[in-house]
Amino acid sequence: MSLTKEERQELIDVLDRTGQHRKEGVAQKVIPEKMYAYTELVDREEKTITVDECPVPFRIVITKAKDRAEGCPLLFNMHGGGFIFKQDGDDDLFCARLAAELHAIVVDIDYASSLDDPYPAAFDQCYGTIKKYIGEARELGADPARTATLGHSAGGCLVMSIALRANETGDFKLGMQVMDYAANDNYFPLVTPGNERSRAFSLLYADGDEELLKDPHVSAVYATDEQLRDMPRTVIVNAAKCPFCEMNEELGMRMEKAGNEVTMKRFVNSRHGFTIRMVDEWDEAQDFIIRQLRAL
């Protein structure tokens, strides 16, 4: 059963009321000069597309290193924001750094907001984009065997969901997946006191369907051991001050026991959102991610 108009507005009101820290963070943000320098080393192209899996139009940004060679890596980035907020520019800088340092092509997917299009719109858009561009990798000058997905918070949830679906369908095979403070349990805010804001994000994403939040494609912690087999090489980046930290490490251990190669790193002085928002140990985290991706 979908949310009523009144229920949806109540949840939006919660986000408005509890979002002061986000507004303050945006207002106080200082972009390091080094990040602007990467934009001079890449070319960018914005497109509005649809995919077979979802009729809702959405924006992608393709960032290409100017010095890339034939057969370069092909990376896919999915932003955070509780499935609500759209990409606001910080991911553009991160993608420019990825492309420049890895001599790669990066496709950033600015998927639908659940305010307008709840699950599965964002998931279908991301899955369809990855399937499409891996299929066209050679035409782009990339190697379809050198592919990776990266996601932050809600985007990290999408990364894991996509790997699960790709294993089920066989549509494509990823070389690596990077989950950065990923929201891999979207049911826990409903049963944990003090998570009013996270609860609103979850219910808006699932359009009020609480049981859907236990679906592994929405909350990967509910995946079975069998579903966790044959995952791409996995990199998990965590912040010690993030509420998803321990559950992501537990998921990583389960994945390792299922036979996957998993690398995890906890940044002990960092909070949720740090890597892309460029706070706390952000530079070390971005550098760590890039070092892992060099193995593609």
N, C-alpha and C positions, 0 to 999 in steps of 0.2 A: 504494500500500500504506500503510495507516494505521500510526501509531506503536503499538508494543506498550505494555502497561501499564508495563513496566520502563523503556522508552525515555522515555515521557512523564514518569515520576517522576524520571529522571535530569535532564531538562531543567528540571523544577520545582525540583529541588535546586540547579541552577545559579542560577536566579533568586533563590532564598532566600539563597544564599551570596554573591551579588554585589549584593544590594539594600541594603546598609548606607547608602549615600549617599542613597537614596530615603527610608529610615526617618528618617535624621538631618534631611533637609530638611523632612519633615512635622513632626517634633518641634520644629524651630526656627522654623517659619513664623510670621510676624506679618502679620495681615490689616490693610491700611491702612484707617483709619476711613472714608475717602471711599467705599470699596467697599460698606460696609454702608449708607451713605446711599442708594445706588441702589435697595436693596431696598424702601425706603419709597415709591418712585415706580412700582412695578409690582405686578401681581397674578400669582400663580403657581398652577398646577394640575398635579398629578402624576397620571399615568394608567399603568396596565399594559395593553398592547395586544398584538395580533398583527397581522401583515399577510399578504396572500395569498402573498407571496413566501417566507415563512418561518413555520412553525407554532410556533416557540419564543417564549413571552411575554417581553416586555421593557418597561422603564420609559421613559416620556418625561416631560419637564417643559415645559409651555407657559407662557412668561413674556410678559405683555402690559403694555405701557406704559399707565398710567392715563389719560394725555392723548392717546392715539392717536386718529387720525381715520380715517374710512372710506377705504379704499384705501391703507392703510399698507403698509410693506414686510413681507415674510414671510421670516424667516431660519431656517436650520437649522444647529445646532452639533453637532459630533462631537468628543468628547474624545480625549485621548491615553492612553497606558498600555500600549503594546506589544501591543494587542489582548487583553491579559490583565486589566488592572486596570479596575475600574468607575469611573464618575464619582464624585469624592469631595467635591464641594461647591465647589471653586474655579471650575468651569465655571458653577455657578449664579450666582456673583457676576459673572462676565464676561457672562453672558446678561442679567442685570439691567441692567448698564451699557449693553449694546447696545440693549436695548429702551427704556430711559429716554432715552438720547441720540438715538436714531433714531426715537423715537415709533413703535415697531414691535412686532411679535409675533415671538418667538423660540421655536422648538421644539428643545429639547435632547434628543438621542437617546442613551440609556444602553444601548447595544447589547450583545449577548451576549459573554461572555468566551470566548476560544478554549480555555480550560482545560476547559470543558464542551461548547462548540459551535464547532468550528473553521470555517474558510472553507468555504462562503460565508455562514454564518449572519449575521455582523455586517454584511456587505455587503448581503445581501438585506433585512435589517431596515431599514437606513438608506435603501436605494433605495425600498423599499415605503412607508416613512413619508413620504418626500419626495413621491413620486407621489400618495399619498393626500391629503396636506394641500395641495399645490398644486391638486389637483382640488377641494378644499373651500375654497379661499382666500376666495372671495367670501362664503361663509357665515360665515367668521371675521371678515369686515370688512377683509380684506387684498386687495391687488392681485396677481393671479397673474403679472403682468409685472414685478413688483418683488420678485424672489426671489433669494436667494443662499444658498450653502452655505459653511460655515466649518469647518475641521478643523485639529487640532493633532497633530503627530507621526503616530501611527497613524490618527487622524481625518483628517489631511491626505491620507493615502493613500486613504482612503475617498472623500474629496471628488473627487479626480481620477478614481478608478475609476467613480464615479457619473456624472460628466460623459461619460466614454467610453461607458458603457452607454446613457445617455440619447440620445446621438448615434446609436447603433446602432438603438434602438427607436423613437425619436421620441415617447416617453411624455410628456415635458415639456421645457420650455426654461427654462434658468436665466438670470437677468440677470447674475450674477457668481458667482465662486468664489474663496475665500480659503484659501490653503494656508500654514499656519504651521509652520515647521520640519518639513515633511512627510516621512514615511517612504516615499519613492517608489521606493526600491530595497531590497527585502527579501531579495534574493538575495546582495547583496554581503557580508553577514556570513559567509556560508558559504565565501567564497574570500579573505577578508581576515583576516590574523592579528590577534589581540588583540580580537576581537569576540565573545567567548564569550556575553555576556549577550544581545546583539542576535541572535546565532545561535539561542539558545533561543527568543526571541520569535518569530522567523521560522518555525522548525520547528513550534512549537506552533500557530501560525496556519494553516499549511499541512498540519497533521496528518502531518508527515514527508515530504510530497511535494516534493522539491527542484525538480523541473521546474515545478511549479505556481508557484513563486516567480518564474519568468520570464514568467508570464502578465501582460499589461498591466493587467488588472484587479486584480492583486496588487502589481505593481511597474510603475508607469507609465513608467519610463525605457525599458521594452521596447516601448512603443507605436510603431507605424510613423508616418512622417510623415503618411500619409493619415489615420490614426486621430486625429492631433492637430489636424486641421482643424476649423473651426467650433466651437471651444470657447467657453464663456462668457467674458466679460471676466475676466481672471485676475489676482489679486494674490498675490504670493509674498513671504512674510516669512521671513527667515533670520537665524540667529544665527551669528556668525563662529566660535564655539567648538563648533558642532554638526557632527557627522560627515556630516549630509545636506546641508550648506550648498552646496558646490560642485556636487554632482549636481543639486540643485534649480535652481540658476542655469543650468546647462547645459540642463536640461529647459525652463526658461523661454525660453531663447534659441531652442531648437528650435520651441517653440510660436509665438514671434514670427515666425520665418521661415516658419511654416505659415500665416501670415496673421491671427493672433490679436492682440488688444490685451492686452499683458502689462505689469504694473507690478511691479517687484521692489525690495525694500529689504533691505540687510544691516545688522544691528545689531552693530557691531564689538566691543562690550564685553559680549556676552551669550552664554549657554550654552543648550543644548537645554532646552526646557520653560519658558523664562523668561516668556513672555507670560501664561500661565495661572497659573503658580506665583508670579507677582508678585515676581520677583527681577530684578536687573540693570536693563535698560532697559525694563521691562515696561510702565510707564505710557506711554512714548513709543510703544511698539508698539501697545498697545490704541488709543491716540489715532489713530495712522496708519491702522489698520484701519477705525475709525469714519469717518475722513475719506474713505476710498475708498468706503465703503458709502453715503455721502450722495449719490453719483452715481446710485443706483438710481432 
